[in-house]
Amino acid sequence: MSAIFEHTASMTPVADKEPVRLKIKVPRGTIYWGGAGLNGGYVQPQIQAFRKAGIQHVWVGLTNTATKVMGGEFGTIVDAIRAGLIIRYEDDSPWTITSGMDQPAEQFNLIGYSYGSLLAAQTANYYSKMGFKVDNLVLIGSPIDKEFLFKLRAYRNIGKVTVIDLREHGDPIYAGMPLTELTAGLPQLDKDMLANKGEGHFYYGHVVPDSQRRWSDLARRIYESGVR
């Protein structure tokens, strides 16, 4: 059975009281966004780990990264800055999915790591407000603002919000943290990033000898939370 459906939304402009009817495809499947740049060497292995764990209809989120226009390391830095200063807060702009919406899956799930967690959160926020059901929103190592997180957890159209902080691995970032703490943690983030040893915030984001186990454990944990 095809998983493509259509949802009709009514919008009424201020100057025109006649509703404008929009047809939008109902999304299905699971999207995973990685950290800043969205192109780390861990992204595809993590996707494979998800599939092996039982999350079959999963694909990589590639939208909303500065690397598309700036390229390379500079684009990744811009993504990181956006994460800390802008998109950790609720944004009412359209956060639409441009591909992969016709997956033959029963659920619509959004998973994000670090910068990607904010893309997942903004996308869930947008689609839930448009009347679509988001079955699972999973935020890994997320610097999301406390008020924004509270709103997402309160939305009826978001079935479950799962937060996976990495503080046990030495990550100074955690969901709901204030900007002051995020700023104070920057030296540690920089140190762990440059060390490239899979420590702290980069526990899943650096390729190290036991990365396969880490990715598998994360995939299994997310599967057990209800993501299919």
C-alpha positions in Angstrom: 0.0 0.0 0.0 1.4 3.4 -0.9 2.5 5.6 2.0 1.8 8.8 0.1 -1.2 10.7 1.5 -2.4 14.2 1.2 -3.3 16.6 4.0 -5.3 19.7 3.3 -4.6 22.7 5.4 -6.6 25.9 5.4 -4.9 29.3 5.8 -6.6 32.6 5.8 -4.6 35.7 4.9 -5.2 38.9 6.9 -6.5 40.9 3.9 -8.6 38.1 2.5 -11.1 36.1 4.6 -11.4 33.3 2.0 -9.3 30.3 3.2 -6.4 29.2 1.0 -6.3 25.4 0.8 -2.9 23.8 0.5 -2.2 20.1 -0.2 0.9 18.8 1.5 2.1 15.2 1.5 1.9 13.4 4.8 5.5 12.4 5.6 6.4 8.8 6.5 9.7 7.2 7.6 12.6 8.4 9.7 15.0 11.2 9.1 18.4 11.4 10.9 20.4 14.6 10.9 24.0 14.5 12.0 26.0 17.3 13.6 27.3 20.6 12.1 28.0 20.1 8.4 25.7 17.1 8.3 28.5 15.2 6.5 30.6 13.5 9.2 32.1 10.1 8.6 29.8 8.7 11.3 26.6 9.5 9.6 26.3 6.6 7.1 27.5 4.0 9.6 24.9 5.3 12.1 22.2 5.0 9.4 23.3 1.4 8.9 23.2 0.7 12.6 19.6 2.1 12.7 18.5 -0.3 10.0 20.2 -3.2 11.6 18.4 -2.4 14.9 15.1 -2.5 13.1 14.5 1.1 12.0 14.2 0.2 8.3 12.8 3.3 6.5 15.5 5.8 7.6 17.4 8.3 5.5 19.9 11.1 6.0 18.7 14.7 6.5 20.7 17.0 4.3 18.7 20.3 4.6 19.7 23.5 6.3 23.4 23.4 6.4 25.8 26.2 5.5 28.1 23.7 3.8 25.8 23.8 0.8 26.7 27.4 0.0 30.0 27.9 1.8 31.5 24.5 1.7 33.9 22.6 3.9 35.1 23.6 7.3 33.8 27.2 7.2 30.2 26.0 6.6 30.5 23.6 9.5 31.6 26.4 11.8 28.6 28.5 10.6 26.3 25.6 11.4 27.8 25.4 14.9 27.3 29.2 15.5 23.7 29.0 14.3 23.1 26.1 16.7 24.3 28.1 19.7 22.8 31.5 18.9 19.7 31.1 16.7 18.0 27.7 16.1 18.2 26.4 19.6 15.2 28.7 20.1 11.8 28.2 18.4 11.6 29.5 14.8 8.3 29.9 13.1 9.7 29.7 9.6 8.7 26.8 7.3 10.9 23.8 8.0 9.8 21.5 5.3 11.2 18.1 4.1 12.1 18.1 0.5 12.6 14.4 -0.1 12.0 10.9 1.3 8.3 11.6 2.2 6.9 8.6 0.4 8.6 5.9 2.6 6.4 2.8 3.1 6.5 3.2 6.9 3.9 3.4 9.6 5.6 6.1 11.6 7.1 9.6 11.0 10.2 10.1 13.2 12.8 12.8 13.4 16.2 12.1 15.0 19.0 14.6 15.3 22.5 14.7 16.9 23.9 18.0 18.1 23.2 20.6 15.4 21.0 18.1 13.7 18.9 17.8 16.9 17.8 21.4 16.4 16.9 20.7 12.7 14.8 17.8 13.9 13.2 19.9 16.6 12.3 22.8 14.2 11.0 20.3 11.7 8.8 18.6 14.3 7.6 22.0 15.5 6.6 23.0 12.0 4.8 19.8 11.0 3.0 19.4 14.2 1.7 22.9 14.0 0.5 22.1 10.4 -1.6 19.3 11.9 0.7 16.3 11.1 1.5 13.6 13.5 5.2 13.2 14.5 5.4 9.8 16.2 8.9 10.3 17.7 11.3 13.2 18.1 14.8 12.1 19.3 17.3 14.7 20.4 20.9 13.5 21.0 23.5 15.8 22.6 21.1 18.7 22.0 21.7 22.3 23.1 17.9 23.1 22.7 16.5 25.9 24.7 14.4 25.0 27.8 11.2 26.8 26.7 11.3 25.3 23.2 11.8 21.8 24.6 8.9 22.3 26.9 6.6 23.4 24.0 7.6 20.4 21.9 6.8 18.0 24.8 3.4 19.6 25.2 2.3 19.3 21.6 -0.4 16.7 21.1 0.8 16.0 17.5 4.2 14.9 18.8 3.8 11.4 20.2 7.0 11.2 22.1 10.1 13.3 22.7 13.2 11.4 23.7 16.2 13.3 25.0 19.6 11.6 25.0 22.2 13.7 26.8 25.8 12.7 26.7 26.9 14.1 30.1 28.0 10.7 31.3 30.7 10.9 28.6 31.8 14.3 29.6 29.6 16.4 27.3 29.0 19.9 28.7 25.9 20.2 26.5 22.5 19.1 27.7 18.9 19.7 26.6 17.3 22.7 28.2 20.6 24.4 29.2 20.8 28.2 29.4 23.0 30.1 27.0 25.4 31.0 29.8 26.3 27.4 30.4 26.5 26.7 26.7 29.0 29.6 26.4 31.0 28.4 29.4 31.3 24.9 27.9 32.8 26.1 24.6 36.4 25.6 25.6 35.7 21.9 26.5 33.8 21.4 23.2 36.7 22.8 21.3 39.2 20.7 23.1 37.3 17.5 22.6 36.7 18.3 18.9 40.3 18.9 18.2 41.4 15.7 20.1 39.3 13.6 17.7 39.0 10.8 20.2 35.3 10.4 20.5 35.1 12.1 23.8 32.4 14.2 25.4 30.0 15.8 22.9 31.7 13.8 20.1 31.1 10.4 21.6 29.1 9.3 18.6 30.6 11.9 16.2 34.2 10.8 15.9 35.3 7.5 14.2 37.3 5.6 16.9 38.1 1.9 17.4 34.8 1.1 19.2 32.6 3.4 17.2 30.6 0.5 15.7 29.6 -0.6 19.2 28.6 2.9 20.1 26.5 3.4 17.0 24.8 0.0 17.5 24.1 0.8 21.2 22.6 4.1 20.3 20.5 2.6 17.5 19.2 -0.2 19.9 18.4 2.4 22.5 16.3 4.5 20.1 14.6 1.4 18.7 13.7 0.3 22.2 12.2 3.8 22.8 9.6 3.0 20.2 11.1 4.2 16.9 10.3 2.0 14.0 
